[in-house]
Amino acid sequence: MNRLFASLFASSAVLFTVACGSSPPPASPTEASAPAPGEPRPSCDAIDEACDPHEDEPGLPKECHDLAESKATTEAACAARKDECLAACPPVAKQ
């Protein structure tokens, strides 16, 4: 009976050591994909410029405006939606 408890204790100690000694979890996708400060984002700038006059409109124009202005948005994320967003935010005639 003592051998059984000793064996269970040893197994538990090994599992605990392995579990606690493992490397930390990887960074979340948001952290890993956040742009570096000052990183150029020309697609985001183009969307922001086009959608700025439409920022109060519901739906896609507002979504695109918010996407482009977010500091967490990468250039790749803006580039992937650039055509869609520019189509949703047509030029506004100046008065």
C-alpha positions in Angstrom: 0.0 0.0 0.0 2.9 2.4 0.8 4.4 1.7 -2.6 1.1 2.7 -4.3 1.0 6.0 -2.4 4.7 6.6 -3.1 4.1 5.9 -6.8 1.1 8.2 -7.0 3.0 10.9 -5.2 5.9 10.7 -7.5 3.7 10.8 -10.6 1.8 13.8 -9.3 5.1 15.6 -8.5 6.4 15.0 -12.0 3.1 16.2 -13.6 3.1 19.3 -11.4 6.7 20.1 -12.3 6.1 19.7 -16.1 2.9 21.8 -16.0 4.4 24.6 -14.0 7.7 24.6 -15.8 6.3 24.9 -19.3 6.8 28.1 -21.4 4.2 30.9 -21.2 1.4 30.9 -23.7 2.0 32.7 -26.9 0.9 36.3 -27.3 -2.7 36.8 -28.4 -3.2 37.5 -32.2 -4.1 41.1 -31.4 -0.8 41.7 -29.6 1.2 39.9 -32.2 -0.4 41.8 -35.1 -0.5 45.3 -33.6 1.5 47.7 -35.8 4.7 49.2 -34.5 4.4 52.9 -33.6 5.2 55.0 -36.6 4.7 52.1 -39.1 3.4 53.5 -42.4 -0.2 52.6 -43.1 -1.0 54.1 -46.5 -4.1 51.9 -47.0 -5.5 53.0 -43.6 -4.7 56.6 -44.5 -6.6 56.4 -47.8 -9.6 54.8 -46.1 -9.6 57.4 -43.3 -9.4 60.2 -45.8 -12.3 58.8 -47.9 -14.5 57.8 -45.0 -13.9 60.7 -42.7 -16.9 62.7 -44.2 -19.0 59.6 -43.8 -18.1 58.8 -40.1 -21.6 59.5 -38.9 -23.3 57.3 -41.4 -24.3 53.8 -40.1 -23.0 50.6 -41.5 -20.0 50.1 -43.6 -18.8 53.7 -43.9 -18.6 54.0 -40.1 -17.0 50.6 -39.8 -14.4 51.5 -42.4 -13.7 54.9 -40.7 -13.3 53.2 -37.3 -11.1 50.5 -38.8 -8.7 53.0 -40.4 -8.5 55.3 -37.3 -7.8 52.5 -34.9 -4.2 52.4 -33.7 -4.4 48.6 -33.4 -5.2 48.2 -37.1 -2.4 47.0 -39.3 -1.6 48.0 -42.9 -2.4 44.5 -44.0 -5.9 44.7 -42.4 -6.6 48.0 -44.2 -5.2 46.8 -47.5 -7.5 43.7 -47.3 -10.6 46.0 -47.1 -9.4 49.0 -49.0 -11.5 48.5 -52.2 -14.6 47.7 -50.2 -14.2 50.7 -48.0 -13.4 53.2 -50.7 -16.5 52.0 -52.6 -18.6 52.5 -49.5 -17.2 56.1 -49.0 -17.7 58.0 -52.2 -16.2 61.5 -52.5 -18.4 64.3 -51.1 -19.0 67.3 -53.3 -17.5 70.5 -51.7 -20.0 73.3 -51.3 
